[in-house]
Amino acid sequence: MAPLVRIASAKQPGDVEALARLLVDAVDGGASVSFMAPLSLERAEAFWTSCLADPATVVVVAEDAGEVVGTVTLHLVQIENQPHRGEIAKVLVLRSARRRGIATTLMRAVEAEAVARGRTLLVLDTVSDSDADRLYRRLGWIPVGSIPNYALFPDGRPCPTTVFYRDLS
Ligand SMILES: CC(C)(COP(=O)(O)OP(=O)(O)OC[C@H]1O[C@@H](n2cnc3c(N)ncnc32)[C@H](O)[C@@H]1OP(=O)(O)O)[C@@H](O)C(=O)NCCC(=O)NCCS
């Protein structure tokens, strides 16, 4: 069955904790998603609390049987001459729920949400030649190029990053 997709909220009981569990699971799994290992649940909760408090940040979650199993964030760029641009971040699916199309559903949903908010040019970056890199290419995102040693994996190894964009206008 297709997951239920909705916008997360600080007022929704359990959202911050569920998002934190997703982030910790991704870091534990070795994903390069801004944080080094080990990532505590408390630190992850502080991160999502500030995201949900930011009016320029839209956090979308996917639920399966009442459990949050995936998320994606849309940052509404606040630069005066880029009112049409958004940035996608933190595309995370629980390791136990991967390869079932949840990220695909989330990306379609966040693209629709971006267009609804007038954000027709989206950018993101991800580890080159990763699961996510394949996902974005499959969904029509255009790779701009790869930057060596851009970020670190949670264990400290450097990783190359590919920058993508998607024009939804
Ligand atoms: C990248 C990530 C979000 C993908 O999530 P996902 O829900 O597994 O993605 P999907 O299920 O939509 O697609 C993944 C694969 O499953 C396949 N798939 C999708 N639905 C399927 C189904 N019903 N049955 C079998 N396979 C399926 C897809 O074809 C795809 O195959 P590929 O990897 O060989 O190209 C996930 O691996 C993740 O959270 N990684 C760690 C965090 C990370 O690196 N995020 C990116 C940061 S920018």
The ligand as an SDF file (V2000), in Angstrom:
LIG
                    3D

 48 50  0  0  0  0  0  0  0  0999 V2000
   18.3590    7.1960   -0.6930 C   0  0  0  0  0  0  0  0  0  0  0  0
   17.1390    6.6740    0.0570 C   0  0  0  0  0  0  0  0  0  0  0  0
   16.3690    7.8780    0.5920 C   0  0  0  0  0  0  0  0  0  0  0  0
   16.2400    5.8770   -0.8990 C   0  0  0  0  0  0  0  0  0  0  0  0
   15.0540    5.5170   -0.1960 O   0  0  0  0  0  0  0  0  0  0  0  0
   14.1130    4.3050   -0.7110 P   0  0  0  0  0  0  0  0  0  0  0  0
   12.7900    4.4890   -0.0740 O   0  0  0  0  0  0  0  0  0  0  0  0
   14.8060    3.0190   -0.5340 O   0  0  0  0  0  0  0  0  0  0  0  0
   14.0020    4.6450   -2.2720 O   0  0  0  0  0  0  0  0  0  0  0  0
   13.0740    3.9120   -3.3440 P   0  0  0  0  0  0  0  0  0  0  0  0
   12.4870    2.6840   -2.7190 O   0  0  0  0  0  0  0  0  0  0  0  0
   12.1450    4.9040   -3.9100 O   0  0  0  0  0  0  0  0  0  0  0  0
   14.1350    3.4990   -4.4440 O   0  0  0  0  0  0  0  0  0  0  0  0
   15.2630    2.7350   -4.0640 C   0  0  0  0  0  0  0  0  0  0  0  0
   15.4060    1.4820   -4.9320 C   0  0  0  0  0  0  0  0  0  0  0  0
   14.3240    0.5660   -4.6720 O   0  0  0  0  0  0  0  0  0  0  0  0
   13.7230    0.2010   -5.9110 C   0  0  0  0  0  0  0  0  0  0  0  0
   12.2970   -0.0120   -5.6250 N   0  0  0  0  0  0  0  0  0  0  0  0
   11.3550    0.9370   -5.4510 C   0  0  0  0  0  0  0  0  0  0  0  0
   10.1580    0.3530   -5.1970 N   0  0  0  0  0  0  0  0  0  0  0  0
   10.3880   -0.9820   -5.1870 C   0  0  0  0  0  0  0  0  0  0  0  0
    9.5600   -2.1130   -4.9640 C   0  0  0  0  0  0  0  0  0  0  0  0
    8.2520   -1.9660   -4.6940 N   0  0  0  0  0  0  0  0  0  0  0  0
   10.1250   -3.3330   -5.0280 N   0  0  0  0  0  0  0  0  0  0  0  0
   11.4390   -3.4810   -5.2880 C   0  0  0  0  0  0  0  0  0  0  0  0
   12.2920   -2.4440   -5.5010 N   0  0  0  0  0  0  0  0  0  0  0  0
   11.7520   -1.2110   -5.4510 C   0  0  0  0  0  0  0  0  0  0  0  0
   13.9810    1.3990   -6.8200 C   0  0  0  0  0  0  0  0  0  0  0  0
   13.8950    1.0470   -8.1750 O   0  0  0  0  0  0  0  0  0  0  0  0
   15.3870    1.7520   -6.4220 C   0  0  0  0  0  0  0  0  0  0  0  0
   16.2960    0.8560   -7.0380 O   0  0  0  0  0  0  0  0  0  0  0  0
   17.8490    1.2450   -7.3090 P   0  0  0  0  0  0  0  0  0  0  0  0
   18.4450    1.6520   -6.0000 O   0  0  0  0  0  0  0  0  0  0  0  0
   18.4410   -0.0290   -7.8130 O   0  0  0  0  0  0  0  0  0  0  0  0
   17.8450    2.3610   -8.2960 O   0  0  0  0  0  0  0  0  0  0  0  0
   17.5520    5.7420    1.2220 C   0  0  0  0  0  0  0  0  0  0  0  0
   18.4270    4.7550    0.7160 O   0  0  0  0  0  0  0  0  0  0  0  0
   18.2120    6.4350    2.3820 C   0  0  0  0  0  0  0  0  0  0  0  0
   17.5430    6.9150    3.3060 O   0  0  0  0  0  0  0  0  0  0  0  0
   19.5690    6.5100    2.3650 N   0  0  0  0  0  0  0  0  0  0  0  0
   20.3190    7.0890    3.4730 C   0  0  0  0  0  0  0  0  0  0  0  0
   20.1250    8.5640    3.5520 C   0  0  0  0  0  0  0  0  0  0  0  0
   20.6580    9.2850    2.3470 C   0  0  0  0  0  0  0  0  0  0  0  0
   21.7540    9.0370    1.8910 O   0  0  0  0  0  0  0  0  0  0  0  0
   19.8300   10.2070    1.8430 N   0  0  0  0  0  0  0  0  0  0  0  0
   20.1830   11.0990    0.7720 C   0  0  0  0  0  0  0  0  0  0  0  0
   20.6700   12.3670    1.3490 C   0  0  0  0  0  0  0  0  0  0  0  0
   20.5560   13.6710    0.1430 S   0  0  0  0  0  0  0  0  0  0  0  0
  1  2  1  0
  2  3  1  0
  2  4  1  0
  2 36  1  0
  4  5  1  0
  5  6  1  0
  6  7  2  0
  6  8  1  0
  6  9  1  0
  9 10  1  0
 10 11  2  0
 10 12  1  0
 10 13  1  0
 13 14  1  0
 14 15  1  0
 15 16  1  0
 15 30  1  0
 16 17  1  0
 17 18  1  0
 17 28  1  0
 18 19  1  0
 18 27  1  0
 19 20  2  0
 20 21  1  0
 21 22  1  0
 21 27  2  0
 22 23  1  0
 22 24  2  0
 24 25  1  0
 25 26  2  0
 26 27  1  0
 28 29  1  0
 28 30  1  0
 30 31  1  0
 31 32  1  0
 32 33  2  0
 32 34  1  0
 32 35  1  0
 36 37  1  0
 36 38  1  0
 38 39  2  0
 38 40  1  0
 40 41  1  0
 41 42  1  0
 42 43  1  0
 43 44  2  0
 43 45  1  0
 45 46  1  0
 46 47  1  0
 47 48  1  0
M  END
$$$$
